[in-house]
Amino acid sequence: MFDSLPHHFRAHKLNADVRTLLLLRRALEKGLVNTIGDMYVLLKGLIAKDVKDFGPFAVAFYDYFLSIEIEKGETLESAVLRSESFKDWMEKYLLEEEFIDEKPSPGELVDKFLNEVHLTSFDIKKILDGQEIFNKDNPDLDDTPGENDPESDTRRLLEKAADYQGISVEELLERMRKIADKQRDAHSGGSHWIGMGGISPYGHGGAAYGGIRVGGKGGGKNARAVINDPQFYPVDTKVPLTDNNIDVALAGLKGIEEEEADRYLDIPGTIKTGLKRGGIFLPEEKEKITQKLQVALLIDNGGWSMSPYIRTVTTLFSKMDKRFAHDMKTYYFHNTIYGGVYTDERRTQFENIEKFCSLHKNYSVFVIGDADMASYELSAGSVRDWQKITERFDRIAWLNPMREAYWQSSDTVPSFRRLMEMYPLTPQGIIDAVLDMNRKRRFYKL
């Protein structure tokens, strides 16, 4: 079985020999490989020893196990679409599934196919509590070169994954920076260091849901943020918002915290305390805290300078519809507001500023626009309208697609920055805006 495997991978200039075959067979005998996703993870650890090997390894793997030949310069999606293995899978999938609306697009079908290809044992077995691992981990642990993570256990890590989705990306990044300061050597396996394999929330090739991928291809598609990935799907959080980095921005938006406290009469508590007082019943109240996410989106959709960003921005926030339920409202304006905003994209349905400000004060308001116009367009009346909005809503952020280096040279951007906090329209800018909003929530609750 797999006798031709070493030769095939060597043809792609990868180090594979009889020892690779022996280790693979040993893993199969011990029951460590149960899915093709397990095979991908195992062989990647055995063969791809360097970042430069990840690309050739993926090409060789898809060719050998799935007969998907990725030609030079061709995208993976294109190669998958013309492969027989995908066509056979798609035919079966479309027969078995019932579609209420329209059928999935070719791109969505390819994503579904690849998700199934990379399904690993830890996708279907017990998930470890990432919050518990995170809380018990010591970020000040010193790294001794040559020593690996003492908690490393290859078999356990192939069977279980850790779920870090309950921890914010900001917390993970802060902890990762502390660990990076201490780390002196490469690590694999375990739950602490940044490296390959294991259940650490930082690194690649491991079993961590909702972690931060550092390098690697990320076959499991479980990471919420990606850092330093030059070979596949590079994600730079400081470049303008595009289709390529929209998921990172989405992860930032998911970090919005919102809670509302209501007081209500605690009848059982009133009776119990009244009996203890000898029949003197005084009303006892309790505070009920409920999660209530409310977002208002104000989009400048007029003029050529904003046109490249409108579709991406609306796609980003529309992906949050389920999260915000019916409490996400979208409005439009051109350059600046004059007495109100519009509720439709064509700007025909006008809503005056008083009605907009009648929204609950707990709404988080995101303004999307370049804030750049002729100085005469930003009239005193328009400034007063913006002031009404900033006075009504404590949590408001302006997301600007214009390069930050040009803000100061604009006639009007500095004026808007005096009215409210402004952030670049990048994934990192969105994350920073959400972080500041959350800090304001915690401040106002104290």
Order of alpha helices (4+ residues) and beta strands (2+ residues): alpha-alpha-alpha-alpha-alpha-alpha-alpha-alpha-beta-alpha-alpha-beta-alpha-beta-beta-beta-beta-beta-alpha-beta-alpha-beta-beta-alpha-alpha-beta-beta-beta-alpha-beta-alpha-beta-alpha-beta-alpha
